[in-house]
Amino acid sequence: MHRKDFFKHGGRLAILSGIGLLSAFLAYNQKIVTPENCSVAPQCKNCGKYSQCELPQANKERKNGK
C-alpha cells in the first residue's frame, strides 16, 4: 500500500466512524426526530405508552377525554 492510498483509506474510515458514532450518540440520547403521528396505535387509548406519550395526537386525546 502506498502512502497516498493509506491516507485516502484512513480518511474514509475516519469519516465513516464519525458518522457511525454520531448516529449512535443521537439514537442513545433519543435526539432523533420522530414523526408527528404515531404509527404504533392509531387509537391512543389502546397504546401502552398513552399516559407518557408527548405526541400532539396523544395530548389532544387526553384533553378531549377529561
NORBEL-V147774 format. One record per residue. N is the residue number from 1. RES is the residue in three letters. PHI is phi in radians with two decimals (none if undefined). Layout:
n->{N,N}
res->{RES,RES}
phi->{PHI,PHI}
//
This chain:
n->{1,2,3,4,5,6,7,8,9,10,11,12,13,14,15,16,17,18,19,20,21,22,23,24,25,26,27,28,29,30,31,32,33,34,35,36,37,38,39,40,41,42,43,44,45,46,47,48,49,50,51,52,53,54,55,56,57,58,59,60,61,62,63,64,65,66}
res->{MET,HIS,ARG,LYS,ASP,PHE,PHE,LYS,HIS,GLY,GLY,ARG,LEU,ALA,ILE,LEU,SER,GLY,ILE,GLY,LEU,LEU,SER,ALA,PHE,LEU,ALA,TYR,ASN,GLN,LYS,ILE,VAL,THR,PRO,GLU,ASN,CYS,SER,VAL,ALA,PRO,GLN,CYS,LYS,ASN,CYS,GLY,LYS,TYR,SER,GLN,CYS,GLU,LEU,PRO,GLN,ALA,ASN,LYS,GLU,ARG,LYS,ASN,GLY,LYS}
phi->{none,-1.50,-1.07,-1.09,-1.14,-1.05,-1.21,-1.14,-1.22,-1.12,-1.13,-1.11,-1.14,-1.13,-1.14,-1.10,-1.13,-1.09,-1.12,-1.13,-1.15,-1.12,-1.11,-1.13,-1.10,-1.17,-1.20,-1.14,-1.58,0.95,-1.71,-1.31,-1.16,-1.80,-1.17,-1.26,-1.89,-1.31,-1.85,-1.37,-2.45,-1.06,-1.69,-1.05,-1.15,-1.53,-1.58,-1.26,-1.75,-1.00,-1.24,-1.94,-1.27,-1.91,-1.19,-0.99,-1.08,-1.25,-1.07,-1.12,-1.12,-1.19,-1.15,-1.26,-1.37,-1.64}
//
